[in-house]
């Protein structure tokens, strides 16, 4: 099971069909179908039923989707928190009334 497969399942749920999800993910529909089929085989569960009008999630698929969304949300949080190359800037500021000695004191820092 990969994060990419979890993203695929979440996209299929969002768009309601494999073809729409594939289009939005910029991948070929057969590749998406194959990836999801491999996931279903690995977990030994059918996540959704394909119909002419789209997909219908099974009860197990709905439960899986809830967990997948939690994992994806946690992954997004981790990526945002520990972005490579991100620099946390710290600022030091001082505010005071305008007094001549305060201005002179700040030059000593």
Backbone as CSV, one residue per row, in Angstrom:
resi,resn,N_x,N_y,N_z,CA_x,CA_y,CA_z,C_x,C_y,C_z
1,UNK,0.850,-1.167,0.000,0.000,0.000,0.000,0.899,1.234,0.000
2,UNK,0.599,2.150,-0.882,1.407,3.363,-0.986,0.536,4.598,-0.766
3,UNK,1.196,5.704,-0.469,0.466,6.966,-0.342,-0.204,7.335,-1.664
4,UNK,0.458,7.005,-2.758,-0.112,7.313,-4.066,-1.436,6.571,-4.255
5,UNK,-1.490,5.316,-3.852,-2.736,4.557,-3.969,-3.823,5.157,-3.085
6,UNK,-3.451,5.634,-1.910,-4.437,6.293,-1.040,-4.955,7.566,-1.701
7,UNK,-4.057,8.307,-2.343,-4.478,9.523,-3.059,-5.425,9.165,-4.204
8,UNK,-5.129,8.066,-4.879,-5.995,7.636,-5.975,-7.393,7.323,-5.471
9,UNK,-7.489,6.577,-4.387,-8.804,6.207,-3.845,-9.565,7.467,-3.411
10,UNK,-8.868,8.396,-2.769,-9.511,9.642,-2.343,-10.003,10.441,-3.546
11,UNK,-9.232,10.473,-4.613,-9.643,11.194,-5.829,-10.844,10.532,-6.492
12,UNK,-10.847,9.214,-6.524,-11.988,8.499,-7.101,-13.249,8.837,-6.315
13,UNK,-13.143,8.885,-5.002,-14.297,9.250,-4.177,-14.720,10.689,-4.452
14,UNK,-13.750,11.575,-4.595,-14.052,12.997,-4.823,-14.760,13.218,-6.155
15,UNK,-14.289,12.550,-7.203,-14.831,12.791,-8.538,-15.929,11.806,-8.932
16,UNK,-16.060,10.722,-8.196,-17.160,9.808,-8.432,-16.989,8.827,-9.573
17,UNK,-15.867,8.897,-10.249,-15.620,7.941,-11.331,-14.125,7.812,-11.578
18,UNK,-13.763,6.666,-12.125,-12.357,6.426,-12.442,-11.877,7.343,-13.551
19,UNK,-12.689,7.527,-14.572,-12.251,8.343,-15.703,-12.061,9.808,-15.308
20,UNK,-12.964,10.352,-14.502,-12.815,11.742,-14.054,-11.609,11.891,-13.133
21,UNK,-11.434,10.926,-12.231,-10.285,10.976,-11.324,-8.986,10.887,-12.114
22,UNK,-8.934,9.987,-13.088,-7.729,9.836,-13.909,-7.411,11.140,-14.637
23,UNK,-8.427,11.769,-15.170,-8.242,13.039,-15.876,-7.672,14.098,-14.928
24,UNK,-8.222,14.188,-13.729,-7.762,15.186,-12.763,-6.366,14.875,-12.226
25,UNK,-6.025,13.590,-12.182,-4.704,13.178,-11.699,-3.649,13.166,-12.804
26,UNK,-4.076,13.429,-14.029,-3.189,13.432,-15.195,-2.508,12.075,-15.402
27,UNK,-3.300,11.016,-15.259,-2.792,9.672,-15.549,-3.804,8.956,-16.429
28,UNK,-3.365,7.910,-17.069,-4.266,7.124,-17.917,-5.221,6.331,-17.039
29,UNK,-6.456,6.226,-17.480,-7.474,5.509,-16.707,-7.081,4.051,-16.472
30,UNK,-6.504,3.337,-17.455,-6.084,1.958,-17.180,-5.008,1.865,-16.086
31,UNK,-4.125,2.848,-16.020,-3.099,2.861,-14.969,-3.733,3.043,-13.596
32,UNK,-4.713,3.927,-13.526,-5.436,4.144,-12.270,-6.167,2.877,-11.862
33,UNK,-6.857,2.259,-12.798,-7.592,1.020,-12.509,-6.653,-0.072,-12.020
34,UNK,-5.502,-0.191,-12.668,-4.537,-1.218,-12.292,-4.007,-0.981,-10.886
35,UNK,-3.680,0.252,-10.576,-3.157,0.584,-9.254,-4.180,0.277,-8.164
36,UNK,-5.431,0.624,-8.414,-6.479,0.362,-7.427,-6.736,-1.141,-7.312
37,UNK,-6.709,-1.844,-8.430,-6.890,-3.303,-8.403,-5.789,-3.970,-7.590
38,UNK,-4.549,-3.482,-7.737,-3.435,-4.021,-6.948,-3.644,-3.762,-5.461
39,UNK,-4.147,-2.586,-5.130,-4.435,-2.255,-3.735,-5.522,-3.181,-3.187
40,UNK,-6.590,-3.351,-3.953,-7.679,-4.225,-3.518,-7.186,-5.662,-3.318
41,UNK,-6.317,-6.098,-4.186,-5.764,-7.446,-4.065,-4.905,-7.556,-2.803
42,UNK,-4.105,-6.531,-2.556,-3.218,-6.534,-1.391,-4.002,-6.588,-0.080
43,UNK,-5.057,-5.783,0.013,-5.820,-5.724,1.267,-6.964,-6.739,1.289
44,UNK,-7.148,-7.429,0.183,-8.177,-8.463,0.038,-9.574,-7.928,0.342
45,UNK,-9.845,-6.740,-0.186,-11.149,-6.090,-0.026,-11.525,-5.417,-1.336
46,UNK,-12.803,-5.412,-1.641,-13.311,-4.655,-2.783,-13.726,-3.293,-2.249
47,UNK,-13.095,-2.242,-2.763,-13.354,-0.896,-2.257,-14.584,-0.260,-2.873
48,UNK,-14.802,-0.530,-4.147,-15.975,0.032,-4.804,-16.395,-0.836,-5.969
49,UNK,-17.626,-0.612,-6.389,-18.200,-1.323,-7.517,-18.272,-0.342,-8.677
50,UNK,-17.773,-0.752,-9.802,-17.797,0.102,-10.986,-19.152,-0.036,-11.675
51,UNK,-19.759,1.085,-11.996,-21.042,1.101,-12.706,-20.900,1.999,-13.929
52,UNK,-21.855,1.933,-14.859,-21.793,2.834,-16.016,-21.831,4.323,-15.624
53,UNK,-22.376,4.614,-14.470,-22.496,6.010,-14.030,-21.376,6.438,-13.082
54,UNK,-20.426,5.576,-12.843,-19.333,5.916,-11.929,-19.038,4.756,-11.006
55,UNK,-18.701,5.089,-9.771,-18.376,4.053,-8.794,-19.243,4.214,-7.554
56,UNK,-19.505,3.095,-6.909,-20.211,3.082,-5.636,-19.295,2.393,-4.630
57,UNK,-18.982,3.080,-3.566,-18.106,2.495,-2.556,-18.861,1.441,-1.756
58,UNK,-18.175,0.336,-1.489,-18.721,-0.698,-0.626,-18.615,-0.206,0.819
59,UNK,-19.219,-0.929,1.743,-19.092,-0.560,3.151,-17.621,-0.593,3.573
60,UNK,-16.901,-1.631,3.138,-15.480,-1.719,3.450,-14.705,-0.591,2.782
61,UNK,-15.122,-0.226,1.574,-14.481,0.866,0.858,-14.683,2.199,1.548
62,UNK,-15.862,2.413,2.091,-16.162,3.649,2.812,-15.310,3.748,4.075
63,UNK,-15.167,2.630,4.772,-14.326,2.610,5.968,-12.859,2.848,5.594
64,UNK,-12.411,2.178,4.540,-11.032,2.346,4.073,-10.783,3.805,3.692
65,UNK,-11.725,4.408,2.986,-11.600,5.796,2.551,-11.435,6.738,3.741
66,UNK,-12.172,6.498,4.812,-12.054,7.349,6.002,-10.638,7.271,6.574
67,UNK,-10.091,6.069,6.666,-8.724,5.915,7.169,-7.714,6.514,6.192
68,UNK,-7.925,6.316,4.907,-7.012,6.862,3.899,-6.967,8.383,3.988
69,UNK,-8.120,9.000,4.161,-8.156,10.467,4.273,-7.419,10.945,5.514
70,UNK,-7.529,10.205,6.609,-6.790,10.568,7.829,-5.285,10.496,7.585
71,UNK,-4.844,9.429,6.941,-3.416,9.272,6.650,-2.933,10.401,5.739
72,UNK,-3.703,10.708,4.714,-3.323,11.766,3.783,-3.271,13.125,4.469
73,UNK,-4.224,13.360,5.360,-4.222,14.619,6.097,-2.990,14.710,6.997
74,UNK,-2.643,13.617,7.656,-1.450,13.606,8.496,-0.194,13.813,7.660
75,UNK,-0.159,13.203,6.491,0.997,13.362,5.607,1.123,14.813,5.145
76,UNK,0.018,15.430,4.804,0.043,16.841,4.415,0.566,17.706,5.562
77,UNK,0.129,17.406,6.774,0.582,18.150,7.941,2.089,17.987,8.122
78,UNK,2.571,16.754,7.999,4.012,16.502,8.113,4.803,17.237,7.049
79,UNK,4.315,17.174,5.808,5.028,17.843,4.716,5.081,19.344,4.926
80,UNK,3.995,19.923,5.395,3.982,21.366,5.631,4.894,21.736,6.793
81,UNK,4.898,20.905,7.807,5.706,21.186,8.999,7.194,21.034,8.726
82,UNK,7.553,20.047,7.929,8.962,19.748,7.697,9.347,19.883,6.238
83,UNK,8.859,20.924,5.606,9.201,21.158,4.207,10.708,21.289,4.061
84,UNK,11.226,20.614,3.069,12.650,20.706,2.784,12.942,22.096,2.254
85,UNK,13.931,22.705,2.823,14.322,24.030,2.365,13.533,25.154,3.006
86,UNK,12.546,24.810,3.814,11.798,25.889,4.441,12.599,26.449,5.605
87,UNK,12.536,27.709,5.741,13.268,28.380,6.798,12.254,29.116,7.655
88,UNK,12.333,28.853,8.931,11.472,29.576,9.854,12.183,30.862,10.227
89,UNK,11.567,31.954,9.915,12.176,33.242,10.225,11.703,33.711,11.590
90,UNK,12.655,34.156,12.366,12.348,34.694,13.678,12.673,36.187,13.643
91,UNK,11.795,36.955,14.218,11.986,38.390,14.223,12.062,38.876,15.663
92,UNK,12.874,39.879,15.874,12.970,40.529,17.160,12.559,41.972,16.949
93,UNK,11.534,42.389,17.641,11.082,43.768,17.504,10.941,44.399,18.878
94,UNK,11.127,45.682,18.902,10.966,46.447,20.133,10.128,47.661,19.794
95,UNK,9.177,47.936,20.650,8.390,49.154,20.442,8.391,49.951,21.747
96,UNK,8.378,51.235,21.601,8.365,52.103,22.786,7.874,53.478,22.374
97,UNK,7.656,54.267,23.359,7.339,55.658,23.088,8.586,56.286,22.469
98,UNK,8.386,57.357,21.737,9.532,58.016,21.133,10.222,58.892,22.174
99,UNK,11.269,58.324,22.703,12.116,59.066,23.630,13.504,59.068,23.027
100,UNK,14.206,60.156,23.115,15.557,60.217,22.533,16.481,59.143,23.068
101,UNK,16.402,58.807,24.364,17.306,57.802,24.923,16.969,56.403,24.385
102,UNK,15.682,56.137,24.053,15.301,54.823,23.505,15.906,54.641,22.118
103,UNK,15.907,55.697,21.336,16.501,55.627,20.010,17.993,55.385,20.098
104,UNK,18.657,56.043,21.020,20.079,55.880,21.199,20.408,54.493,21.734
105,UNK,19.563,53.949,22.593,19.792,52.625,23.185,19.702,51.526,22.110
106,UNK,18.824,51.728,21.145,18.658,50.702,20.114,19.906,50.611,19.219
107,UNK,20.656,51.664,19.113,21.877,51.627,18.312,22.978,50.819,18.995
108,UNK,22.852,50.634,20.290,23.850,49.871,21.042,23.637,48.369,20.864
109,UNK,22.460,47.944,20.398,22.179,46.528,20.252,22.895,45.990,19.100
